[in-house]
Amino acid sequence: GAVVSQHPSRVICKSGTSVKIECRSLDFQATTMFWYRQFPKQSLMLMATSNEGSKATYEQGVEKDKFLINHASLTLSTLTVTSAHPEDSSFYICSARRPQVNYEQYFGPGTRLTVT
Amino acid sequence: AQSVTQLGSHVSVSEGALVLLRCNYSSSVPPYLFWYVQYPNQGLQLLLKYTSAATLVKGINGFEAEFKKSETSFHLTKPSAHMSDAAEYFCAVSSRRAGNMLTFGGGTRLMVKP
């Protein structure tokens, strides 16, 4: 149990366009989901925390108008990178938390975004 | 504030040798501690976790870790390395005071030589 999926696994987009990444909890309801960014050979950096039905909480330095997060249901959160630039190219990983086990996060497989 | 330090960004061992990946944490309250493994272009897979029960925690793939409060450590070990263990390993800490938010260490890349 506690499976999290992400779609797409890889995406290439042109500079100036927007791209949406989906994060789904497949077999549990996730009241809280997290979005991380990982640069090559580095650790994970928390971008934002999203709670179902409310606005996401962004970490300091993360542009909320650029990285739009929607957590519309208990099993789906989306991250939209707007007006993408090459420097947005990165590996994006989501995670989800169950209310019954709120000290643990379950991670998705990640999405590789390349902006050309 | 909580933090994690992983000593050694790269560790190289021979196949069959002991694996030891070091993790020290800082937390003002009892922590939850985790070890994750990440293979190239994949997400994080939980190896094991400490949640205030037994201090010696056994995980998947033959890994184990021991919580030592006096040393604020949670080192990861495996008696005999396999080639398939080559990956990036992350130690992470969370606590109720921190809202159960995860703080990751910088990661350790494990290389296994034949």
Interface residues (C-beta under 8 A of the other chain):
Chain A: V4 Q6 F34 K41 Q42 S43 L44 L46 T49 F91 I93 S95 R97 N102 Y103 E104 Q105 Y106 F107 G108 P109 G110 R112
Chain B: Y32 F34 Y36 N41 Q42 G43 L44 Q45 L46 K49 T51 F90 S94 R96 N100 M101 L102 F104 G105 G106 G107 R109
